[in-house]
Amino acid sequence: LALRNDVPNRILMRLPCLTAGIDSREACAFYILIFSPMMNRLFTTLAAFLLCSSPLRADTIQIQGAVSTALAILDSAKVLQQERNLTLQISINGGSVGGIAALGSRTAEIALTSKPVSAEERAAYPDVLFTEIPIGYQTAVLAVSKDVWQEGVHTLTANQVRAIYEGKVRNWKEVGGADQKITIFMSEPGRGLWEMFAQWLYGEVKKAPGNHYQNLSTNEEIRNALEFTPGSVGLIQTPFADRHLLFPLGIKEGAEILEPRNEDVASGKYPLARKLSLVVNDKPTLNTKIVVDFALSKRGQAMVKKAAMLPISEVTAAAAK
């Protein structure tokens, strides 16, 4: 796979070679190619399992949609390639909206979403019965460095978070902490975590003001920045706030403190959570049923958790209590 040098901000990640059969002739490779133009921050990603010189022809299923949901099923895709000879060709071109449009126009058999299918999207494709099948949740927290936590900042209200984000509060002593400057690390505007954050604080993503903080691309970068920067706070996916070096802040609403506990996610109370779904036309059948059934199986749900997402099985169990 050749990379062109005339396109900026291009990243290539190659995962280890997989085994699709008995001998090396059936080895396959998995590539993710992310194209993010500097001006509009749009992703165009092609992810495909390719059989190399295999004597067998694998079934292929076209899947398109949200990055976070794609990450949740990557390990499942590897297993289905190996055990069922089913190749998942996954594109994250256009995110959830692009996936829904691809399913509606029948260029994809499964859409990956991190948002509900809207009434407008359903109306645009009246011949398609969009069926959303949740497989998990992506949750995020505002995490602080160890020194901030030890100085007594354990919760913030939405108003306090908004004031910090907008630069109206610049010192931890203004929210009950030590006399120390607040340093903020954020996910890049337009990415899923930032959109979740903006939706919570401002009701609509487009109403959120731009920020002038250091924007980082990955959870690993944010985790490292928080660990080594005293007085820092950042938005990060929940599993990365391990309570050893990074500490997740609760969200205070009146007398209640909301955290990304399964029961708070299940009830819809916790605001920094979004459902990840596989969307099919009507009911899953044939290859789509294989993918859906595996994603919801015990093995598939363990793979969702491994991808730093909250499995739907755990949320459902919490809701049943």
TORBALO-490289 format. One record per residue (C-alpha): residue in three letters; x, y, z. Coordinates in steps of 0.02 Angstrom, whole numbers, plus 50000, padded with zeros to 5 digits. Example, Ala and Ser with C-alpha at 12.3 -4.5 7.8 and 13.67 -1.06 7.14 Angstrom:
BEGIN
Ala506154977550390/Ser506844994750357/
% end
This chain:
BEGIN
Leu500005000050000/Ala500865015749941/Leu500735032450031/Arg500715048649935/Asn501825062450003/Asp500705076449938/Val499355073850070/Pro499725080650245/Asn499345072650413/Arg499245054750351/Ile499485040350471/Leu499735022150430/Met499525008550560/Arg499884990450520/Leu499334976850638/Pro500264960350653/Cys499974947750514/Leu498504936250546/Thr498304918050502/Ala496804913950393/Gly497144895550364/Ile498344881150385/Asp499894887850299/Ser500734904450263/Arg499914905850091/Glu498314910050182/Ala499054923850290/Cys498134940450286/Ala498564958250334/Phe497534971850410/Tyr497814989950369/Ile497045005950432/Leu497395021450330/Ile496855037550411/Phe496765053450308/Ser496435069250406/Pro496575085350305/Met497275099350411/Met495875111450368/Asn494275101750397/Arg494845087450512/Leu493815074650420/Phe494345056550426/Thr494345045450274/Thr494865028050326/Leu494915011750236/Ala495124996150341/Ala495094979250256/Phe495634961450288/Leu496484954850131/Leu496734936350094/Cys498424933950013/Ser498604919349892/Ser497274909449983/Pro496564894249892/Leu494884897949976/Arg493724912249933/Ala493084920850089/Asp491374928550103/Thr491484947450115/Ile490354959650206/Gln490404978550184/Ile490344988550345/Gln490455007450365/Gly490285020250503/Ala490945027250666/Val492765025450719/Ser492355020850899/Thr491175006850848/Ala492435000550720/Leu493734999350858/Ala492504989450964/Ile492344975850831/Leu494124974850764/Asp494604959650866/Ser492954951450820/Ala493374954450638/Lys495014945150658/Val494154930150738/Leu492804929450605/Gln494134929850469/Gln495064915450549/Glu493624904650609/Arg492214908250486/Asn493194913550332/Leu492174929650333/Thr493084945450280/Leu492474961650356/Gln492874976550245/Ile492714991250363/Ser492705009550313/Ile492535024250433/Asn492265036650292/Gly490955049150353/Gly490765042050528/Ser489025037550590/Val488165048450460/Gly489155040650319/Gly488785023150382/Ile486915026350392/Ala486925033650216/Ala487905018550152/Leu486655006550229/Gly485225016850160/Ser485955016649985/Arg486394998150005/Thr488265000349979/Ala488534993550155/Glu487694979050244/Ile488044985350419/Ala488185003350479/Leu489255007150632/Thr488515021150737/Ser488885031050895/Lys487255040650884/Pro485425036050857/Val484765035250679/Ser483765051450663/Ala482005053250597/Glu482695063150451/Glu483895049050406/Arg482495036250415/Ala481395047250305/Ala482795049050176/Tyr482795030050149/Pro480975024450168/Asp481325007350093/Val482585003150230/Leu482054997650403/Phe483505003650510/Thr483714991650657/Glu484944997450789/Ile485814983850890/Pro486864990851034/Ile488504981951071/Gly489224993851200/Tyr489535011551259/Gln490985023551244/Thr491195033351405/Ala492345047551452/Val492875056451610/Leu493725072551660/Ala495305066051741/Val496545075651847/Ser498355073151893/Lys498765065252060/Asp499235081552146/Val497545089552104/Trp496625074452174/Gln497675074452334/Glu497285092852360/Gly495435088452372/Val494665091252200/His493585075752173/Thr492035082752089/Leu491525097251978/Thr489835103951926/Ala489405106951743/Asn489515125751775/Gln491255123951849/Val491835113351702/Arg491125126051580/Ala492005140351670/Ile493665130951665/Tyr493455126551482/Glu493035144651436/Gly494515151451535/Lys493455160351666/Val494195149451803/Arg496075147451791/Asn496615142051965/Trp496145126452063/Lys495835136652221/Glu494275143752137/Val493485126352139/Gly494105120452309/Gly495875115252268/Ala497625121952298/Asp498275138652237/Gln498885131552071/Lys498655135651888/Ile497465124351791/Thr498245116151638/Ile496995108551515/Phe497255094751388/Met495815091351269/Ser495385079151131/Glu495415087950963/Pro493795097150919/Gly492775086550800/Arg493315070050876/Gly492065058950965/Leu492595062651144/Trp492595081351116/Glu490875080551033/Met490205071051184/Phe490935084351299/Ala490265098851195/Gln488535091051182/Trp488455089251371/Leu489005106951413/Tyr488175116651273/Gly486715106051213/Glu487335106751033/Val489095103950970/Lys489025119250857/Lys488695130451008/Ala490325125651094/Pro491685138951082/Gly493345134151010/Asn494745131151133/His496535137051139/Tyr497215122651241/Gln498405109051189/Asn497365097151084/Leu497955079251082/Ser497445065450963/Thr497455049651068/Asn497015043551243/Glu498815038251266/Glu499445055851230/Ile498185063551350/Arg498615050651485/Asn500475054351470/Ala500195073151473/Leu499125072051631/Glu500345060451720/Phe501825072151696/Thr500975089151712/Pro500545095251888/Gly498895104351903/Ser498185096651745/Val496455090851692/Gly495935082351532/Leu494555073151442/Ile494965054751420/Gln494125038051392/Thr493615030551559/Pro494765015251569/Phe496315026351554/Ala495925035051720/Asp496625020951827/Arg496525029551999/His498395027052022/Leu499145041051919/Leu497555048451845/Phe495955051251942/Pro494205052951868/Leu493155067451932/Gly491335064551975/Ile490025076151900/Lys489045084552039/Glu487195087652008/Gly486415094452166/Ala486685081452302/Glu487055067852174/Ile488775063352106/Leu488755055051935/Glu490125043251881/Pro490295031351733/Arg489595016951835/Asn488605004051740/Glu486995009051828/Asp487225027651788/Val487585023551606/Ala486095011651599/Ser484925024851671/Gly485565038251553/Lys486075049451699/Tyr487915049651660/Pro488135062651521/Leu489835057851449/Ala489255041551371/Arg488655036651199/Lys487935020451134/Leu488875010551001/Ser487765000750884/Leu487754989450733/Val486344994850618/Val485584982950491/Asn484124983150371/Asp482674974550460/Lys483334958850547/Pro485104951950540/Thr485224937550416/Leu486624927050341/Asn488294936050360/Thr487564950850453/Lys486864938650582/Ile488574930550602/Val489364947550640/Val487974953150758/Asp487874936750851/Phe489744936250879/Ala489814954450937/Leu488484950551067/Ser489244933951121/Lys490304932151277/Arg491894932251173/Gly491334947051070/Gln490854957151224/Ala492554953551301/Met493324960851143/Val492244976451159/Lys492924978651335/Lys494704975751276/Ala494464990351157/Ala494165001651309/Met492275001951284/Leu490904996951405/Pro490054980751346/Ile488174981451324/Ser488034965351425/Glu488704974051580/Val487544988951558/Thr486044977651531/Ala486474967651687/Ala486604983651790/Ala484924989651725/Ala484104973351775/Lys484614974951958/
% end
